[in-house]
Amino acid sequence: MKEKIIMLGNEAIARGVYEAGVKVSSAYPGTPSTEISEYLSKYSEVYTEWAPNEKVATEVAFGASFAGVRSLACMKHVGLNVASDPLYTFSYTGVNGGAVIVVADDPGLASSQNEQDTRMIARASHIPVIEPSDSMEAKEFVKFAYELSEKYDTPVILRTTTKLSHSQSIVELCDRVEVSDKDYNRDVRKYVMMPASAIGRHLVVEARDNKIAEDGCNFPINKMQILDKKIGFITSGIAYQYVKEVCPKASVLKLGLVNPLPKKLIEEFIAQVDTVYVFEELEPVIEEQVRSWGYDVKGKELFTRQGEYSANMLKKALFGTNDVVFEKKDSPNRPPILCPGCPHRSVFSVLNKLKIHAAGDIGCYTLGAVAPLGVIDSTLCMGASISTLHGIEKARGKDFIKNWVAVIGDSTFLHTGINSLIGLVYNKATGTVLILDNRTTGMTGHQEHAATGKTLKGEDTNAIDLEVLCKAVGVKNVLTIDAFDIKSLEKAIKESVNGDELTVIIAKAPCALLKGQKFPFKCVCDTEKCKKCGMCLKIGCPAITKQADGTVKIDESMCNGCGLCKSYCKFDAINKVEK
């Protein structure tokens, strides 16, 4: 009997990659996809790495496939935007060894800046998409994706969502299948996408779409269950679980293949059911295609395009009842906030004091937008802070940006920020760029990157020196300052924003939550010396609270002893002592 264990969706995907005989995996961390690569790195048979960004990860997967082995790239939905450049052409070239791109969508915006739907990009790029509904399917669908990839000469997207990535169910383990490397044969018309080649390959892609749509009617990942013929659902992914929970007697067509759609199978289902609902999270991708075929189905007029679906939502939409399947209890509101001892808080406190605006980026430092620090004015996408600052300067002039800076993290800087900095150097910008170097990819759970000196597997490697890199692209003024040295930071920022040259300030201090961090000190408040001025409260540290009498108290269990509050106390009421 095969072993059965409970696995997270992401863990199950990693297991499926292992069992499928994959040899090369490249990824950039991004919630909710991050754990796939972390779990996969535990299998010695698979080469795994963190790439600088998702475009590079996809190109690495292409290269490995091109060389004849099964390959993988992993990312979250917004990462697919970065990877779109190679993706659209990868569709044209096709594969040698099987290639799968796992993309995790984030309905409900648990940790993202938008709610885009990967299926929309897949349709535009002519990439097949399959979507599992639980952890066991996640594992098995991965293996099917590689078969699909090699049979139809195409990269395949495995689409998952936050709920599937981070929920658990039973998985049956299988042995790894060692897949023979495919022979490499030079083929310019297939792999060199100059116009003459691409014209021919476009025709191949169209024929492939039609073939997969036709054959997909018999794919085992699509399941039709005819029960009560009065009501039926066309659904996929995690949404299927809610349908079965709320309407267990309804007829259901569960699509594992969601692009291209198996048209004949869908038509067969519709012919047997009186009323058909299309129940899909986010965009009406399936619904609009079915309607275009002339079928009257119910969909987004009942079910929202926004957020995660749930059994409660489905029941209320269908039956108008508040008799919810699971009652959601109200919980106290906890606003997002930087952790105690976070070096970003120190930098933001200086910017706040100087009344300086910051063009922000993607990472923990986005939290600098909220009170009481309130310095981040924009957040667009990875690497955008530097380009945004450049646009502001070119639009309004040098004097306007004398109270502006760009703020970006170390991992994000290496992701796409470096390109923006090159743009500033090349186009004679004079702004101030703050790289908040906390020695990790923080918001996604402390992954290594090219400047940490460790690989995904924890091996020692070359570490990119950010200061040397910035100088190498032409920035003459580059300073590295301890993020908690607020006097030096204040002096450097003042000089930089009032100067006439491009300056990069690297504010360096490790994330307080990094493994191995030791905190030998704590901060304590002498209430007799406390003047109740509130300066220490302005930094927004959750370890500091105001008492009824106006004095402050520092929670010893939360305090990391960074000393930032002490730096702002003019009356020596706060002391840094050994724990």
N, C-alpha and C positions, 0 to 999 in steps of 0.2 A: 504493500500500500504506500502511495506517495505521501510525503509529509505535507501537512496543511498547517499554515500559521496565519495569524492576523497581521496584515500589512497596511500601511498608509498607501494611498494611491501612488504617490511619488516613489515610494520604496518598491512597489509592485512594478512600476514602469522600469526602474533600474534592473529589477530581476528579469523582466522580459528582455531587456537589451542584452543582459548577460546570457540568457538561455538561447537567444537568437544567433549567437556566435559573432557578435559585433566586436571589432578590434580597435576602433578609434572613436573617441567622443570628445567634443569640444563645446564649451558653454560659457555664457556669462551669467553670474547669479542674478536672480530677480524673482521676488515673491510673486506667484506661488510655485515657481518651477525649481527653485534652488536645490532642494534636497535630492532631486534626481541624480545630479552629478556627485553629490556628497555620498549617497548610498552606492552609486556605481563605482566610486573610487576604491571601494573595499574589495572589488573583484580584480585580482592581479592579472587576469587574462585580458582585461580591457584597458587600453591606454586612455587615460582621462586627463583633461586639462581645463584650467580657466583661461579663456581667451580675453584679450583686451576689450572686445565688444562682440555683439552678436553677428555683425557682418563678417568679422574674422572667423568666428566659430563656424558659420555656414560655409565659408570658403575652405576651411580646413576639412569639413565634412565632404565637400565636393572633391577636394584633392585626394582624400583617402578612397572615396568611391571611384574616382577616375583611375586610381592605381589598382583597383580590383578587390577591395575589401568592404565589408559592411561598416557603415559609419553612422554617426549620430551627431546632431546639434540640438541643444536645449536652450530655451529662452522663455520669457514671459511675453504677453501680447504686444506690448510697446517695443520690446526688443525685436519683434518681427519687422517693425518699421525700419529699424537700422539694417536688418538683414535683407530687406526687400530688393536691394540692388542686385546681389548675386542670385536671390531666389527666383526672380522673374526669368533670368537667363538660364539658371539651373533647370528650370522646367523645359527649356528648349533643348539643352544638351542631353538631358536624360542622365542615366547612371551607367556604371559598369558594375561595381559592387552595390548592393542595396543601400539606399540612403533615406533616413527618417529624420524629420525635424519635429521635435516635441515643442508645442507652443501652449502655454498655460494662460487662458483668459481669466479676467478678474471681474466677473459680474458683482456689483455691489461696491466696487472700489475699496476693497479691504486694504490695498497698499499700492495704489496706482493713481496716475493723473488723468486717466480717461477709461471709458468702458467699451473700447472698440471690439469688434467681432472678427476673429481670425478667419472665419469662413468667407468674409467679404474679400479679403486679400487673396485667399486661396482661389476663389472664383476668377478674380482678375488675372492671377498668375497661372491659371490652369494647373493647379496642384491638387491631387486627390487628398481628401480629408476623411479620416476615420475618427470616431469618437466613442470611447467606452463609457459604461455607466457605473462600474464599481471596480474595486481593486483587482479582482480576478480577471475581469475583462481587460483592464489596463495592461496586465501582463501579457495576456494572450493576443490582444490586438496589436501590441508591439511586434510580436512574431509574425502575425499576419501582414503587418505593414511592410516588413522586409520581403515577404513573398510577393506582395503586390508590386513593390518597387522594382524588383528584378524581372517579374513577368511582363510588366507593362513599360519598362524602361523609363521610370519616372521617380523623382523624389516624392515622398509621401509625408504629409503632416499628420501627426497624432495630436488632436486637439483635446485638451483637458481644461478644467476650471478649478477655481479655488476650492470649492466644496469637495470635488473629487480628489484633488491633490492632497488634501489634508484630512480626509475621512478614512476610516478603516473598514476592512471586511476580510473575509477568509480567502486565502490564496493557496492553491495547490502547487507545490514546487516541482519542477521538472529538471532534467539534466541539461547542461549546455550542449548545444549542437555545434560542432566545429565545422565551419563552412569553408570549403576550399577557395583560395584566392582566385579571382577571375584573371585570365590572361590579359595583359595590356597590349592593345593593338592601336597603332597610330591611326587616327581617323579625323582629319581636318574638318570635313563637312559636318561631323557630329559635335565636335568639341571646340572648334575655333569659331566663335560667333561674330564673324564679320557679316555684313549684310547679305552677301551671296549665299552664305551657309544658313543664316537665320531665316531667310525666306522659305527655304525648303523645310527647315525644322518646324516652322510655324504650322505647316500643313500636317506634319507628323503629330504635333501636339493636338490639333483639332481632331484628327482621326483617333488618337488615343483617348481623348475625352469621350467620344462617342462609344468606343469599344468598352471602356470601363463602365459607363452608364448602362450599357446593354448587359454586360457580364455581371454587373453588380446586383442584378435582380436575383442571382443565385448565390451571392456571397453568404457564407454562414454567419457573418457578423450582423446581417439584417434578419430580424425575426418578426413574423406576423402571427398574431394570436387572435382568432375570431371567437368571440364569446357573445355578449349582448350586441346584436346588430343595430340597435337603435342609436348607439353612441360609440364613436371610435376616436382614437387619438393617433396622430402621427407625431412622433417625438424622438428624442435622442439624448445621449449623455445622462447627466445627473437628473434632468427633468423627468426622465422615465420613471425614476424611483418614486417621485411624487404622484405621478399618474396611477401607478400600481397601488399606492397607499390610499389614495382618495377614491379611486374608481376601480376596485379590483375585478369587477365583473365586466368592465368595458372591453371592447375590442381594441387592440393596440398594434400598430406597426412601429417597432423600434428600429430606427435606422442606425446601423453602425457606420455605413458609408454616407456621409453628408455632403460630399462634393466629389464628382458629379452625382446628381441624384439618380437613383434607379427608377426611371419614369414608369416603366411597365409594371413594376412591383407596386408602386404607389397607386397607379390607376386600378390595379386589381383589388387593392384594399378598399379604395373609395367606392368601387362598384358594389361592395358587399355591406356597406354601412350607411345608415340613413343620414346621420349628422356627424361630420368629421371636424375635429378640432386639431389645429396644429399648435403644439405646446413646445416652444423653443425659447431658451433664454436669449436675451439681447435682441438682435435684429431679426426681422421676418424673412430670413434667407430661404427657408424651405417654403414658407407660406406664399411668398410672392411668386416663386416659380410654379407652384401648384396652381395658383390663381391664373397665371399666364397660360396655363394649359386649358383653361376654361372651366375649372371646378370651383364650386362655391363652398369654401371652407371657412371656418371661424378661427380667428387668431388674435391679432394684436388689438382688435376693437374690444377684446375682453382681457387680454393679458398684456401687461406693461412691457415696454422695451428697456426699462431701467431696473437695475439691481438683480440680486439673486432671486430665483423662484423658490417657492416652498410649498409644502402640502397645505398649509393654512391659506395661502394666496389662491391656490387652485380651487379649494373648497368654497372660498368666499365668492370667487368669480363665477363658479358654476351654479352654486345653490343660494348665494346671497345670505349665507348664514354666518353668525359669529360663533357657532359651535365648533371652535377650532380644534384641529387634530392635536396640536401641542400648544399649550398656553404659554405665551411669551411674557415673562415677568419683567417689569420695569426694574432697571438697575441704576444705581447712582451714576450720574454723568462724570466721566473722568476725561478731562481735556488732555490732548496729547502734549507731552512736555519732555524736554531734554532730561536725561538721567542725572542724578547727583554726581558731581565730579566730571561732567562732560566738558571737554576742552572747547567745544563750540560755544558753550555759554559764556566762557571767558572772552572770546573774540567778539561775540555779539554784544556783550555788556560794554565793550569799548566803543563799538560802532554806535550803540544807542546813546552813550554819553556824548559822542561827537556829533550826534544827529545826522548820521550818514545813512543814506539809502543803499540797499544791496540788491543787485540782480542775482537771483538765487538759482539753485540747481536741484537735481534729484538726489535725495539722501536725507539723513537725520537732520541736517542743518536747515531743511525746509521748515522745521518747527520754529525757526527764528522769525517766522512771519507773525506769530501770535504773541499776545501780551504775556508778560510785561516787557519782553525784549523788543519785539516789533520792528525789526530792521529789514527783513526780506520783503521786497515789493513785487517780485515776479518769480514764477517757476513754470517752465515750459517743457523741457525735456532734458535728457542727459547731454551735458556739455553746453547748454544754451546760455548759461550765465555770462560767459565771456563774450560770446557773439552779441548778446543783448546789450551789454555795456558798450560794445563797439558801435552798434546801431544807434544807441542814444547819443554817443559823442558825435557821430557823423550827421545826425539829425539836428542837434542843438548846440554843438560846439564844445570847445574845451572848458570854457568857464562853467557851463551847465553841469559837467560831471565832477566838479570839484567837491561835491558832497555825495558822490556815488562810488561804489566799488562792485566788483564781481566776486561772488563767493562760490567756491566749488570744492568738492572733496578730492582726496588723493586718487581713489579708484575711478571716480567719475572723470577726473582730469585725464587719466590715461585712457579712458573709454572713448571720449570724443572731444574733451576739452582741449587737448593738445592741438588739434586741428584749428580750433577757434583762436588759440593763442598765436599760432603761425599767421593767421589772418590779421591779427592786430599788429604783429611785427611788420608784415609785408605792406600793410596799408597805413603805416605811420601813426598808429594810435598812441594815446598818451595816458590811458586809464590805469587803474590799480586793480590787480587781480590778487585775491586772497585764496590760497590753496590751504584748506583745512586738513592737514595731514594727521589723521588719527590712526594710521598704520594698519588699516583694515578696510574691508567693504562692510560698513557698519550696519546699515538698516536691514540688510538681507540676512544677517546672522553671523557676521565676522568671517567672511571668506578671504582667502589670500588673493593678492593681485601682483602685478609685475613689479611693484616697488617694495613688497614685504620681505622678499628673500626666501619665500617658501612656495612650493608648488601645491596643487590641489591635493596631492598625496602626502604632503607634509615634508617633502624632501627639500634640502637646501638647494638654492639656485641663485643666479645672478639677480641682484636687486637694482632696479632703475633708480638712479639718484635724481630726484626731481629738480634740485637746484642746478645740477649739471645739465639736465635736459633742457630746462628753460633757457639757460645761457647758450646752449648749442643751437637753439632756433633763433637766437638773436636778441634776447632780452638782456640788456646790459645791467639793469638794476634788479638784482635778485637777493632777497634777504631771507634767512631762516631764523625764526624767533620762537622761543618757548611760548606756547599758547597761553600759559598762565602768567607770563611776564607782562602784565597789563601796561606798565609804564613804557617798556620798550615798544610794545604794540602801538600804543597811542602816539608815541613820537614818530614811529615809522609811517603810520597811516596819515598823520597830519602832513608830514613832509611829502609823501607820495601824491596825495590828492591835490596838493597845491603846487606840485612840480609840473614840469613840461615833458617828462619822459615816461615811457611805459615801465611800470614797476610790478614785480611779482613778489608778494610776501608769503612765505610758507610758514604758517602757524602750526607748529609741530608739538603734539603730545598724544600719547596713546589713548584709545577709547577706554573708558573706565570699566567696561564690561569684558575687555579682552581676557582670555584665559591666561592665568599666570600673573595677572596684575596683583600687586600687593599694596595694601593701604595701611602703613604703620602708624598713621596719624589720624586724628579726628579734630574737629573744631568744636569748641565749647564757648558759650556766651556767659560772661559775667554780668548778671542782671543789675548789679549795683552800679556798674559803669555804663550800662546801656542808656543812651539818651533818647531812645524811642524815635530816632530820626527816620528809620525805614530804609536807609541806603542799602543795607544787606538784603532787603526784601526785593529790591528792584532787579536783582539778577535772576529771580524766578526759580531758585533752587527748591525742589520739593522737600528737602530735608529741613528747611527753615520755616517755622510757623510763628505767627504773631499771637502773643498771649492776650488775655483779657485786659491786663494792665498796660498793654502797649509794648512791653519788652518782647524779645524774641527767644525762641527755644530751638535748639538744633537737635534733631533726632539722631542719636548716636548710631542706631541700627542702619540708617540710610547714608550718613555722612561718610565720604571717602577721604576727607582731609585734604582736599585740593587747595584750600586756603583762599579761594576767590572771595568769599564773604569777608574774610579778615582784611583783604586788600582794600575793600570799600568802606571799612569801619574806621572813621577818623578819631574815635575815642578809645581805641585799644580795648574795646569791650569783648572782642572775639579773639580767642587764643588758639593756637595750633599745638596740640599736645599728643604725646604718644598714647596709643591705645593700650 
